[in-house]
Amino acid sequence: MNRRTPPPPSDGPVLPEEIPSFEVAVKRLTEIVQSLERGDLPLEDSLRLFEEGIRLSRVSQSRLDSAEKRVEQLLAVDEQGRPRTAPFATESLDEPPDNDA
């Protein structure tokens, strides 16, 4: 049985199909931290995991920032205390563009 070795991590842009959900990213980050904290990995494996963790951390932080902006816009009120109803655009990493229009 042949096992393919995954390609080494790249520093290039992450493609949408490579971006895990927030929950999956956090779970994987937890696994990475636990592996690194054990301290029993060779240096190259530790570096590879660290790089993966940094990428997942950046993606997760971006999602949190986007969610925070959405919540702020949804809770915004004008000078008279009325909810603001201005449309807003978000870049969702989870959802493909809607082509039903």
C-alpha positions as CSV (number, residue, x, y, z in Angstrom):
1,M,0.0,0.0,0.0
2,N,1.5,3.3,-1.1
3,R,1.1,6.3,1.2
4,R,1.4,9.7,-0.4
5,T,3.4,12.3,1.5
6,P,1.6,15.6,1.7
7,P,3.3,18.5,0.1
8,P,5.3,20.8,2.4
9,P,3.5,23.8,3.7
10,S,3.7,26.9,1.5
11,D,3.9,30.5,2.5
12,G,1.6,31.4,-0.4
13,P,-2.1,32.2,-0.3
14,V,-4.4,29.6,1.2
15,L,-7.0,28.4,-1.4
16,P,-10.6,28.3,-0.3
17,E,-10.8,24.5,-0.4
18,E,-7.8,24.4,2.0
19,I,-9.4,26.6,4.6
20,P,-11.0,24.6,7.4
21,S,-14.0,25.9,9.3
22,F,-13.3,27.9,12.5
23,E,-14.2,24.9,14.7
24,V,-12.0,22.5,12.8
25,A,-9.1,25.1,12.8
26,V,-9.4,25.5,16.6
27,K,-9.5,21.8,17.1
28,R,-6.4,21.3,15.0
29,L,-4.6,24.1,16.8
30,T,-5.3,22.4,20.1
31,E,-3.8,19.2,18.7
32,I,-0.7,21.0,17.4
33,V,-0.2,22.8,20.8
34,Q,-0.4,19.4,22.6
35,S,2.0,17.8,20.3
36,L,4.5,20.7,20.6
37,E,4.2,20.8,24.4
38,R,5.1,17.1,24.6
39,G,8.5,18.0,23.2
40,D,9.1,14.6,21.7
41,L,9.1,15.6,18.0
42,P,12.1,16.1,15.8
43,L,13.0,19.7,15.0
44,E,11.7,19.6,11.4
45,D,8.4,18.1,12.5
46,S,8.1,20.7,15.2
47,L,8.7,23.5,12.7
48,R,6.2,22.1,10.3
49,L,3.5,21.9,13.0
50,F,4.4,25.4,14.2
51,E,4.0,26.8,10.7
52,E,0.7,25.0,10.3
53,G,-0.4,26.4,13.6
54,I,0.5,30.0,12.6
55,R,-1.5,29.7,9.4
56,L,-4.5,28.3,11.2
57,S,-4.2,31.0,13.9
58,R,-4.2,33.7,11.2
59,V,-7.2,32.2,9.4
60,S,-9.1,31.9,12.7
61,Q,-8.3,35.4,13.8
62,S,-9.5,36.7,10.4
63,R,-12.8,34.9,10.9
64,L,-13.2,36.2,14.4
65,D,-12.5,39.8,13.1
66,S,-15.1,39.4,10.4
67,A,-17.7,38.0,12.8
68,E,-17.0,40.9,15.2
69,K,-17.6,43.4,12.4
70,R,-20.9,41.7,11.4
71,V,-22.1,41.8,15.1
72,E,-21.1,45.5,15.4
73,Q,-23.0,46.3,12.3
74,L,-26.1,44.3,13.3
75,L,-26.2,46.0,16.7
76,A,-25.5,49.6,15.5
77,V,-28.0,52.3,16.2
78,D,-28.3,55.8,14.8
79,E,-28.5,59.1,16.8
80,Q,-32.2,58.5,17.6
81,G,-31.5,55.0,18.9
82,R,-33.0,53.2,15.8
83,P,-31.2,50.2,14.4
84,R,-29.1,51.0,11.4
85,T,-30.2,49.1,8.3
86,A,-27.3,49.8,5.9
87,P,-26.2,46.8,3.8
88,F,-22.7,45.4,4.5
89,A,-20.4,43.2,2.7
90,T,-18.4,40.3,4.2
91,E,-15.9,37.9,2.9
92,S,-17.0,34.5,4.1
93,L,-14.4,31.8,3.8
94,D,-17.1,29.1,4.4
95,E,-19.6,30.0,1.8
96,P,-19.3,29.9,-2.0
97,P,-20.7,32.9,-3.9
98,D,-24.5,32.8,-4.5
99,N,-25.1,32.2,-8.2
100,D,-28.9,32.0,-8.0
101,A,-29.3,35.6,-9.2
